[in-house]
Amino acid sequence: MIAIPESNSEALPLRKRLLRVKRDELYYDDLNATAMLMRRCEISNADLLSLMDIVAEDLLDGDPARFDCLQSLPEPDGDEVNWRDGYLLATPTDDWIAAIVACRSLIELKSEEAIPLIIDLLFENWRFPRLSVGIEAERFFAPLGRVSIEPLIQAFELSGPNEDDGRRNVAAALGKIGGKHPELQSEIVAKLMQWLSRYEVENIESNSEIVCVLLDFHAAQSAEAIRAALEAGCIDEGVCGDWNEIQSELN
């Protein structure tokens, strides 16, 4: 992680500092420029609570009607408003710059204090898929490692079957933790197999993500659980492959 200097502009409100970032500097699912933009905006650990407030205000507590224009991603052909050089911009208008930069800054700062907020984003991403914060938020947890596992597990287990999108995002986040910390994979695999073995047909999306994570881990011990879930119709073969393809990945 690139060190972020302490801010020299505490008197300048954070939202005004965030106006230094332009929309065409923010690309969908691209965190590479975050540290540079944080330096430009003079964002430091001292801004942590304010960053969390901006994300909560703009994305979690906002008027649902604001998200009507964020339900789908635009196609690139002939779209010069949302695409630059073949890359999708992270926001359709300047209105969302603050939320995106704030969220990316929280990911860069990697603070445990932000765990509950980022988990909320995983479960609310269905409201604003046009923004890039959902897919980026999954990566927040990996550097934190073990401390992130229990809050993610609790969020999954307290959720309902109608929150399958959030469950899918939790499974993906656990996969990123295990990818960065192989020593944690065994306990993650055990929990994923337990969830998969519920055979909940209404949770095909999260079940399929669970299988993808198990395949990424080459978790051979999960073979029978995956096959049973396939036979129960709980997995999308279009996402995970058929049984022969899955066996090949596990070996």
FENNORCOR-V697336 format. One record per residue. N is the residue number from 1. PHI is phi as a letter, one per 40 degrees, with the letter a starting at -180 (none if undefined). Layout:
n=N phi=PHI
n=N phi=PHI
This chain:
n=1 phi=none
n=2 phi=c
n=3 phi=c
n=4 phi=b
n=5 phi=c
n=6 phi=c
n=7 phi=c
n=8 phi=b
n=9 phi=b
n=10 phi=d
n=11 phi=c
n=12 phi=c
n=13 phi=d
n=14 phi=d
n=15 phi=d
n=16 phi=c
n=17 phi=c
n=18 phi=c
n=19 phi=c
n=20 phi=c
n=21 phi=c
n=22 phi=b
n=23 phi=d
n=24 phi=c
n=25 phi=c
n=26 phi=b
n=27 phi=b
n=28 phi=d
n=29 phi=f
n=30 phi=b
n=31 phi=c
n=32 phi=c
n=33 phi=c
n=34 phi=d
n=35 phi=c
n=36 phi=c
n=37 phi=c
n=38 phi=c
n=39 phi=c
n=40 phi=c
n=41 phi=c
n=42 phi=f
n=43 phi=c
n=44 phi=b
n=45 phi=d
n=46 phi=c
n=47 phi=c
n=48 phi=d
n=49 phi=c
n=50 phi=c
n=51 phi=c
n=52 phi=c
n=53 phi=c
n=54 phi=c
n=55 phi=c
n=56 phi=c
n=57 phi=c
n=58 phi=c
n=59 phi=b
n=60 phi=b
n=61 phi=b
n=62 phi=c
n=63 phi=c
n=64 phi=d
n=65 phi=c
n=66 phi=c
n=67 phi=c
n=68 phi=d
n=69 phi=c
n=70 phi=b
n=71 phi=c
n=72 phi=a
n=73 phi=c
n=74 phi=c
n=75 phi=c
n=76 phi=c
n=77 phi=c
n=78 phi=g
n=79 phi=c
n=80 phi=c
n=81 phi=c
n=82 phi=b
n=83 phi=b
n=84 phi=b
n=85 phi=f
n=86 phi=g
n=87 phi=b
n=88 phi=c
n=89 phi=c
n=90 phi=c
n=91 phi=a
n=92 phi=c
n=93 phi=a
n=94 phi=c
n=95 phi=d
n=96 phi=b
n=97 phi=d
n=98 phi=d
n=99 phi=c
n=100 phi=c
n=101 phi=c
n=102 phi=c
n=103 phi=c
n=104 phi=c
n=105 phi=c
n=106 phi=c
n=107 phi=c
n=108 phi=c
n=109 phi=c
n=110 phi=f
n=111 phi=c
n=112 phi=c
n=113 phi=d
n=114 phi=c
n=115 phi=d
n=116 phi=d
n=117 phi=c
n=118 phi=c
n=119 phi=c
n=120 phi=d
n=121 phi=c
n=122 phi=c
n=123 phi=c
n=124 phi=b
n=125 phi=d
n=126 phi=d
n=127 phi=c
n=128 phi=a
n=129 phi=c
n=130 phi=c
n=131 phi=c
n=132 phi=c
n=133 phi=c
n=134 phi=c
n=135 phi=c
n=136 phi=c
n=137 phi=c
n=138 phi=d
n=139 phi=c
n=140 phi=c
n=141 phi=c
n=142 phi=d
n=143 phi=c
n=144 phi=c
n=145 phi=g
n=146 phi=d
n=147 phi=c
n=148 phi=c
n=149 phi=c
n=150 phi=c
n=151 phi=c
n=152 phi=c
n=153 phi=c
n=154 phi=c
n=155 phi=c
n=156 phi=c
n=157 phi=c
n=158 phi=c
n=159 phi=c
n=160 phi=b
n=161 phi=d
n=162 phi=c
n=163 phi=b
n=164 phi=c
n=165 phi=c
n=166 phi=c
n=167 phi=c
n=168 phi=c
n=169 phi=c
n=170 phi=c
n=171 phi=d
n=172 phi=c
n=173 phi=c
n=174 phi=c
n=175 phi=c
n=176 phi=c
n=177 phi=c
n=178 phi=c
n=179 phi=c
n=180 phi=c
n=181 phi=b
n=182 phi=d
n=183 phi=c
n=184 phi=c
n=185 phi=c
n=186 phi=c
n=187 phi=c
n=188 phi=c
n=189 phi=d
n=190 phi=d
n=191 phi=c
n=192 phi=c
n=193 phi=c
n=194 phi=c
n=195 phi=c
n=196 phi=c
n=197 phi=c
n=198 phi=c
n=199 phi=f
n=200 phi=c
n=201 phi=c
n=202 phi=c
n=203 phi=b
n=204 phi=c
n=205 phi=c
n=206 phi=c
n=207 phi=c
n=208 phi=c
n=209 phi=c
n=210 phi=d
n=211 phi=c
n=212 phi=d
n=213 phi=c
n=214 phi=c
n=215 phi=c
n=216 phi=c
n=217 phi=c
n=218 phi=f
n=219 phi=c
n=220 phi=d
n=221 phi=c
n=222 phi=c
n=223 phi=d
n=224 phi=c
n=225 phi=c
n=226 phi=c
n=227 phi=c
n=228 phi=c
n=229 phi=c
n=230 phi=c
n=231 phi=c
n=232 phi=c
n=233 phi=g
n=234 phi=b
n=235 phi=b
n=236 phi=c
n=237 phi=c
n=238 phi=c
n=239 phi=c
n=240 phi=b
n=241 phi=g
n=242 phi=c
n=243 phi=c
n=244 phi=c
n=245 phi=c
n=246 phi=c
n=247 phi=d
n=248 phi=c
n=249 phi=c
n=250 phi=c
n=251 phi=c
